[in-house]
Structures are given as C-alpha cells and as structure tokens.
Amino acid sequence: MRLRDKLHGLHRAAMDLVLCLRFGPSLATLTAQDFVQQVLVEGLRVRGLVIGRDFRFGSGRQGDIALLRALGTQADFSVHCIADICHQGQRISSTAIRTALTRGQLQQACRLLGRPYSLCGRVVRGAGRGRQLGFATANLSFGGRRSPLRGVYITGTRLAGNYHPSVSYLGCRPVFGGTVPVLETHLLHHQEDLYGQRIEVEFLQQLRAETHFGDVAALQQQMQMDIDAARQYHHRTAHG
C-alpha cells in the first residue's frame, strides 16, 4: 500500500491522528536510546506505547521490547505488547499475506486482510490498445509499486463511492513486447471516460495466469471469454 492508501485505511479505522517520520540517514542512524529520547520522549512526550511482539527500533534494529521497557521506566512511560492476531492458528502478518497472494490464494489473503486485496491509483492514458481491441480499459498508475499478482482476475472497482463489476489484467502485456507491469481494468457496465479519476480495484478470483498469445486475434478471443466468465461470476454473486 502506498502512504495515501495507508492513511485512508487508518481513517476508515477511526484513527484520530497519524504522524509520519521521513526515513532518511538522520533517522536511520539513530541509536535505540536516541530514538526513544529524541522521538518518543522529547518529540511526542509519549505516556503509553502499544507495540507488537516483533517490534524493533534504532539503528541496526538494536532495540527490543526489553530495552524499550527499561527506557520507559526511566522516562516514565508504559509499554504494552499486544498478542498476535491469528486466523485458524496462523499468525496474520504481511509475509503471510504476500505468500498467499503469490500462490494465487486470494480467498486466504482476504481472510487474513479482513477485506479483498486491492490496488488504488489514478487512471492514466495508455496506448489505447484495449479500445482498439474492442474492450475499453482503465489503466491504473502504479507509481513504482510492485504487486505479487500476475494474470487475469475477476475484480470489483470502486469509483466515486460506487461499486462496479469488472475484470482486470495485471502483467507486462507480452504480446505487445511489454516489460513493465500494468493494471488494465474493464468495467462491465460502465463506458464513460475515467481519465484522471481515482479508483480502487479489488481482486476477487483469478481466471488465468499471464499468457503469451501468438497473435492479436487469439488475444481478442480470450479477452471475450474472460469478460463472459466475469459477467457470470458477478451475476451469480448478485443473485445469490
């Protein structure tokens, strides 16, 4: 998630205030003791701190919970270590979620996240190939991000507060000689110009892995099959 998306998620979780520290040489070289003194005590005047059991801080990750509690006793602030949150015996972590996504286990990733995995961004102008092929797509600006997903997916797209059934491709477009991953989303019942608008694409089910097609006609045929499959999925979902 980009910073903007993280802040949006925290806002939805009713967080009152978020303070972001820019990670650079000055912050990276702070010792654990200096981090506590300069950032927590002098900067934030912290009275209570809540952390996870694997929290580390300071240059070289030298600070651990024991040191933090000792420093907290000296500076008169409390340290609370929360227990792991698990799902069916598995600890919920970013590593577990990335592993599920890499394996194509979207439902497992959804259970661990508490929501469908999604990508957000602004719609940018592409080469117009989707429209030329007969399937207009919204191209999402990645902004240098990476995603563990590759292939064609049944998706749902949130636009201006509304939810639209969609089908999406995430990959490098090998049939056109592409090398940089792109996200192209086709909204099944929405044909208006989306350039410049922010959208959120939720990944619901994988239809197929990224495939190299011998010609454009074969690609067009497969794209129509993907759209038909997405229509059937959304119809079943909408009608129970």
C-alpha beads as a LAMMPS data file, in Angstrom:
LAMMPS data file: protein, C-alpha beads

240 atoms
239 bonds

1 atom types
1 bond types

-500.0 500.0 xlo xhi
-500.0 500.0 ylo yhi
-500.0 500.0 zlo zhi

Masses

1 110.0

Atoms # bond

1 1 1 0.000 0.000 0.000
2 1 1 1.149 3.496 -0.776
3 1 1 1.190 6.060 2.014
4 1 1 -2.028 7.660 0.744
5 1 1 -3.788 4.273 0.830
6 1 1 -2.467 3.506 4.317
7 1 1 -3.751 6.843 5.604
8 1 1 -7.132 6.187 4.009
9 1 1 -7.292 2.778 5.679
10 1 1 -6.363 4.253 9.060
11 1 1 -9.026 6.913 8.618
12 1 1 -11.642 4.219 7.975
13 1 1 -10.444 2.523 11.177
14 1 1 -11.291 5.741 13.094
15 1 1 -7.688 6.736 13.827
16 1 1 -7.556 10.261 15.261
17 1 1 -4.038 11.268 14.276
18 1 1 -1.170 9.811 12.252
19 1 1 2.407 11.071 12.482
20 1 1 4.746 10.041 9.666
21 1 1 8.522 10.219 10.099
22 1 1 10.542 10.547 6.904
23 1 1 13.036 7.683 6.847
24 1 1 16.435 9.069 5.868
25 1 1 20.045 8.984 7.082
26 1 1 19.333 11.086 10.178
27 1 1 16.593 8.725 11.363
28 1 1 18.295 5.519 10.194
29 1 1 21.442 6.219 12.191
30 1 1 19.715 6.982 15.483
31 1 1 20.608 4.542 18.220
32 1 1 17.769 2.882 20.097
33 1 1 18.396 5.115 23.105
34 1 1 18.468 8.296 20.999
35 1 1 15.282 7.272 19.181
36 1 1 13.449 6.923 22.470
37 1 1 14.815 10.160 23.879
38 1 1 14.536 12.380 20.791
39 1 1 11.421 10.993 19.106
40 1 1 9.288 9.444 21.841
41 1 1 10.150 11.497 24.903
42 1 1 11.136 14.962 23.594
43 1 1 9.176 14.864 20.331
44 1 1 5.933 13.136 21.317
45 1 1 6.013 13.277 25.116
46 1 1 4.667 9.751 24.990
47 1 1 2.870 8.411 28.077
48 1 1 1.953 4.955 26.800
49 1 1 3.207 2.873 23.872
50 1 1 1.499 -0.128 22.221
51 1 1 3.654 -2.458 20.090
52 1 1 3.703 -5.938 18.600
53 1 1 5.964 -8.700 19.870
54 1 1 8.406 -8.428 16.942
55 1 1 8.881 -4.646 17.247
56 1 1 12.467 -3.468 16.788
57 1 1 13.833 0.071 16.702
58 1 1 17.046 2.042 16.420
59 1 1 19.982 1.696 14.056
60 1 1 20.541 -1.921 13.067
61 1 1 17.283 -2.905 14.839
62 1 1 19.279 -2.972 18.078
63 1 1 16.344 -2.053 20.315
64 1 1 13.920 -4.717 21.513
65 1 1 10.964 -4.879 23.903
66 1 1 13.124 -5.407 26.982
67 1 1 15.201 -2.299 26.241
68 1 1 12.101 -0.280 25.428
69 1 1 10.511 -1.196 28.743
70 1 1 13.692 -0.328 30.621
71 1 1 13.892 3.063 28.911
72 1 1 10.178 3.570 29.517
73 1 1 10.668 3.032 33.228
74 1 1 13.395 5.697 33.238
75 1 1 11.331 8.178 31.205
76 1 1 8.011 7.385 32.920
77 1 1 6.021 5.887 30.031
78 1 1 4.352 2.483 29.851
79 1 1 4.894 -0.181 27.175
80 1 1 2.101 -2.577 26.220
81 1 1 2.893 -5.556 23.978
82 1 1 -0.202 -6.914 22.231
83 1 1 -0.671 -10.594 21.435
84 1 1 -0.519 -11.919 17.889
85 1 1 -3.769 -11.975 15.937
86 1 1 -4.245 -15.370 14.310
87 1 1 -6.594 -16.970 11.811
88 1 1 -7.052 -20.741 12.119
89 1 1 -3.788 -20.979 14.002
90 1 1 -1.799 -18.869 11.516
91 1 1 -0.289 -15.575 12.625
92 1 1 -1.584 -12.718 10.481
93 1 1 1.394 -10.884 9.019
94 1 1 2.398 -9.076 5.847
95 1 1 4.625 -12.043 4.966
96 1 1 1.720 -14.496 5.231
97 1 1 -0.472 -12.227 3.101
98 1 1 2.198 -11.789 0.409
99 1 1 2.750 -15.563 0.345
100 1 1 -0.969 -16.192 -0.172
101 1 1 -1.113 -13.629 -2.985
102 1 1 1.994 -15.049 -4.686
103 1 1 0.362 -18.503 -4.645
104 1 1 -2.851 -17.088 -6.086
105 1 1 -4.787 -17.792 -2.867
106 1 1 -6.979 -14.689 -2.997
107 1 1 -9.568 -16.012 -0.555
108 1 1 -6.882 -16.773 2.021
109 1 1 -5.391 -13.299 1.552
110 1 1 -8.880 -11.830 2.003
111 1 1 -9.384 -13.740 5.249
112 1 1 -6.038 -12.515 6.608
113 1 1 -6.585 -8.918 5.480
114 1 1 -10.208 -8.781 6.532
115 1 1 -11.038 -7.439 3.056
116 1 1 -10.236 -8.241 -0.583
117 1 1 -6.711 -7.396 -1.723
118 1 1 -6.883 -4.186 -3.740
119 1 1 -4.814 -1.652 -5.639
120 1 1 -5.630 2.061 -5.733
121 1 1 -4.485 4.774 -8.071
122 1 1 -5.342 7.338 -10.683
123 1 1 -6.444 6.347 -14.179
124 1 1 -3.853 7.392 -16.758
125 1 1 -3.782 7.377 -20.530
126 1 1 -2.364 4.227 -22.032
127 1 1 -1.654 3.225 -25.624
128 1 1 -5.375 2.792 -26.320
129 1 1 -4.941 -0.866 -27.299
130 1 1 -7.873 -2.029 -25.188
131 1 1 -10.281 0.217 -27.044
132 1 1 -8.733 -0.804 -30.374
133 1 1 -9.351 -4.438 -29.456
134 1 1 -12.965 -3.658 -28.590
135 1 1 -12.577 -3.714 -24.807
136 1 1 -12.040 -0.263 -23.267
137 1 1 -9.889 -0.406 -20.142
138 1 1 -8.902 1.937 -17.337
139 1 1 -5.127 1.908 -16.926
140 1 1 -4.008 2.338 -13.331
141 1 1 -0.913 4.332 -12.480
142 1 1 1.346 2.159 -10.305
143 1 1 3.725 4.868 -9.150
144 1 1 6.651 2.447 -8.847
145 1 1 4.736 -0.081 -6.738
146 1 1 5.022 -3.834 -7.109
147 1 1 2.335 -6.465 -6.760
148 1 1 2.746 -10.229 -6.312
149 1 1 -0.163 -10.853 -8.689
150 1 1 0.114 -11.669 -12.392
151 1 1 -2.658 -12.698 -14.748
152 1 1 -6.349 -12.030 -15.368
153 1 1 -8.758 -11.598 -12.450
154 1 1 -12.407 -11.099 -11.714
155 1 1 -12.464 -7.790 -9.878
156 1 1 -14.707 -5.141 -8.414
157 1 1 -13.867 -1.488 -8.982
158 1 1 -14.779 1.344 -6.642
159 1 1 -15.251 4.679 -8.382
160 1 1 -16.586 7.858 -6.758
161 1 1 -18.246 5.851 -3.993
162 1 1 -19.878 3.371 -6.371
163 1 1 -19.026 -0.302 -6.922
164 1 1 -18.706 -1.647 -10.478
165 1 1 -18.242 -5.286 -11.567
166 1 1 -15.055 -5.572 -13.598
167 1 1 -12.359 -7.839 -14.984
168 1 1 -8.681 -6.890 -14.794
169 1 1 -5.333 -7.814 -16.257
170 1 1 -2.135 -7.306 -14.299
171 1 1 1.076 -8.046 -16.179
172 1 1 3.584 -6.905 -18.786
173 1 1 1.498 -7.422 -21.974
174 1 1 3.968 -9.850 -23.614
175 1 1 2.008 -9.967 -26.883
176 1 1 2.937 -6.295 -27.352
177 1 1 6.520 -6.681 -26.112
178 1 1 5.892 -5.008 -22.762
179 1 1 8.356 -5.238 -19.881
180 1 1 6.775 -3.033 -17.196
181 1 1 3.768 -4.351 -15.193
182 1 1 0.481 -2.532 -15.798
183 1 1 -3.036 -2.886 -14.429
184 1 1 -5.808 -2.676 -17.009
185 1 1 -9.393 -2.841 -15.768
186 1 1 -12.516 -3.283 -17.878
187 1 1 -15.716 -2.148 -16.138
188 1 1 -18.511 -4.415 -17.345
189 1 1 -21.325 -1.838 -17.250
190 1 1 -19.508 1.485 -17.393
191 1 1 -18.153 3.027 -20.589
192 1 1 -17.540 6.647 -19.582
193 1 1 -14.144 8.351 -19.723
194 1 1 -12.284 7.692 -16.462
195 1 1 -9.015 9.530 -17.166
196 1 1 -7.719 11.355 -14.106
197 1 1 -10.123 9.724 -11.660
198 1 1 -9.027 7.684 -8.659
199 1 1 -10.237 4.095 -8.492
200 1 1 -9.763 1.092 -6.223
201 1 1 -9.624 -2.356 -7.831
202 1 1 -10.484 -5.322 -5.577
203 1 1 -9.219 -8.742 -6.691
204 1 1 -11.843 -11.451 -6.165
205 1 1 -10.817 -14.526 -8.179
206 1 1 -8.108 -15.438 -10.673
207 1 1 -9.282 -16.502 -14.095
208 1 1 -5.927 -17.447 -15.602
209 1 1 -2.216 -16.838 -15.406
210 1 1 -0.422 -14.417 -17.700
211 1 1 -0.224 -15.991 -21.154
212 1 1 1.706 -15.215 -24.324
213 1 1 -0.574 -15.282 -27.386
214 1 1 0.676 -15.877 -30.896
215 1 1 -1.419 -13.101 -32.427
216 1 1 -3.866 -10.346 -31.584
217 1 1 -6.893 -12.333 -32.786
218 1 1 -6.189 -15.086 -30.249
219 1 1 -5.853 -12.453 -27.534
220 1 1 -9.189 -10.868 -28.504
221 1 1 -10.929 -14.238 -28.345
222 1 1 -9.527 -14.970 -24.900
223 1 1 -10.417 -11.494 -23.633
224 1 1 -14.045 -12.055 -24.613
225 1 1 -14.010 -15.377 -22.774
226 1 1 -12.563 -13.664 -19.696
227 1 1 -15.267 -10.989 -19.785
228 1 1 -18.008 -13.622 -20.161
229 1 1 -16.628 -15.531 -17.167
230 1 1 -16.533 -12.329 -15.103
231 1 1 -20.129 -11.498 -16.052
232 1 1 -21.279 -14.958 -14.942
233 1 1 -19.402 -14.659 -11.627
234 1 1 -20.847 -11.235 -10.806
235 1 1 -24.340 -12.371 -11.854
236 1 1 -24.149 -15.376 -9.520
237 1 1 -22.828 -13.208 -6.696
238 1 1 -25.530 -10.557 -7.148
239 1 1 -28.337 -13.144 -7.259
240 1 1 -27.125 -15.477 -4.523

Bonds

1 1 1 2
2 1 2 3
3 1 3 4
4 1 4 5
5 1 5 6
6 1 6 7
7 1 7 8
8 1 8 9
9 1 9 10
10 1 10 11
11 1 11 12
12 1 12 13
13 1 13 14
14 1 14 15
15 1 15 16
16 1 16 17
17 1 17 18
18 1 18 19
19 1 19 20
20 1 20 21
21 1 21 22
22 1 22 23
23 1 23 24
24 1 24 25
25 1 25 26
26 1 26 27
27 1 27 28
28 1 28 29
29 1 29 30
30 1 30 31
31 1 31 32
32 1 32 33
33 1 33 34
34 1 34 35
35 1 35 36
36 1 36 37
37 1 37 38
38 1 38 39
39 1 39 40
40 1 40 41
41 1 41 42
42 1 42 43
43 1 43 44
44 1 44 45
45 1 45 46
46 1 46 47
47 1 47 48
48 1 48 49
49 1 49 50
50 1 50 51
51 1 51 52
52 1 52 53
53 1 53 54
54 1 54 55
55 1 55 56
56 1 56 57
57 1 57 58
58 1 58 59
59 1 59 60
60 1 60 61
61 1 61 62
62 1 62 63
63 1 63 64
64 1 64 65
65 1 65 66
66 1 66 67
67 1 67 68
68 1 68 69
69 1 69 70
70 1 70 71
71 1 71 72
72 1 72 73
73 1 73 74
74 1 74 75
75 1 75 76
76 1 76 77
77 1 77 78
78 1 78 79
79 1 79 80
80 1 80 81
81 1 81 82
82 1 82 83
83 1 83 84
84 1 84 85
85 1 85 86
86 1 86 87
87 1 87 88
88 1 88 89
89 1 89 90
90 1 90 91
91 1 91 92
92 1 92 93
93 1 93 94
94 1 94 95
95 1 95 96
96 1 96 97
97 1 97 98
98 1 98 99
99 1 99 100
100 1 100 101
101 1 101 102
102 1 102 103
103 1 103 104
104 1 104 105
105 1 105 106
106 1 106 107
107 1 107 108
108 1 108 109
109 1 109 110
110 1 110 111
111 1 111 112
112 1 112 113
113 1 113 114
114 1 114 115
115 1 115 116
116 1 116 117
117 1 117 118
118 1 118 119
119 1 119 120
120 1 120 121
121 1 121 122
122 1 122 123
123 1 123 124
124 1 124 125
125 1 125 126
126 1 126 127
127 1 127 128
128 1 128 129
129 1 129 130
130 1 130 131
131 1 131 132
132 1 132 133
133 1 133 134
134 1 134 135
135 1 135 136
136 1 136 137
137 1 137 138
138 1 138 139
139 1 139 140
140 1 140 141
141 1 141 142
142 1 142 143
143 1 143 144
144 1 144 145
145 1 145 146
146 1 146 147
147 1 147 148
148 1 148 149
149 1 149 150
150 1 150 151
151 1 151 152
152 1 152 153
153 1 153 154
154 1 154 155
155 1 155 156
156 1 156 157
157 1 157 158
158 1 158 159
159 1 159 160
160 1 160 161
161 1 161 162
162 1 162 163
163 1 163 164
164 1 164 165
165 1 165 166
166 1 166 167
167 1 167 168
168 1 168 169
169 1 169 170
170 1 170 171
171 1 171 172
172 1 172 173
173 1 173 174
174 1 174 175
175 1 175 176
176 1 176 177
177 1 177 178
178 1 178 179
179 1 179 180
180 1 180 181
181 1 181 182
182 1 182 183
183 1 183 184
184 1 184 185
185 1 185 186
186 1 186 187
187 1 187 188
188 1 188 189
189 1 189 190
190 1 190 191
191 1 191 192
192 1 192 193
193 1 193 194
194 1 194 195
195 1 195 196
196 1 196 197
197 1 197 198
198 1 198 199
199 1 199 200
200 1 200 201
201 1 201 202
202 1 202 203
203 1 203 204
204 1 204 205
205 1 205 206
206 1 206 207
207 1 207 208
208 1 208 209
209 1 209 210
210 1 210 211
211 1 211 212
212 1 212 213
213 1 213 214
214 1 214 215
215 1 215 216
216 1 216 217
217 1 217 218
218 1 218 219
219 1 219 220
220 1 220 221
221 1 221 222
222 1 222 223
223 1 223 224
224 1 224 225
225 1 225 226
226 1 226 227
227 1 227 228
228 1 228 229
229 1 229 230
230 1 230 231
231 1 231 232
232 1 232 233
233 1 233 234
234 1 234 235
235 1 235 236
236 1 236 237
237 1 237 238
238 1 238 239
239 1 239 240
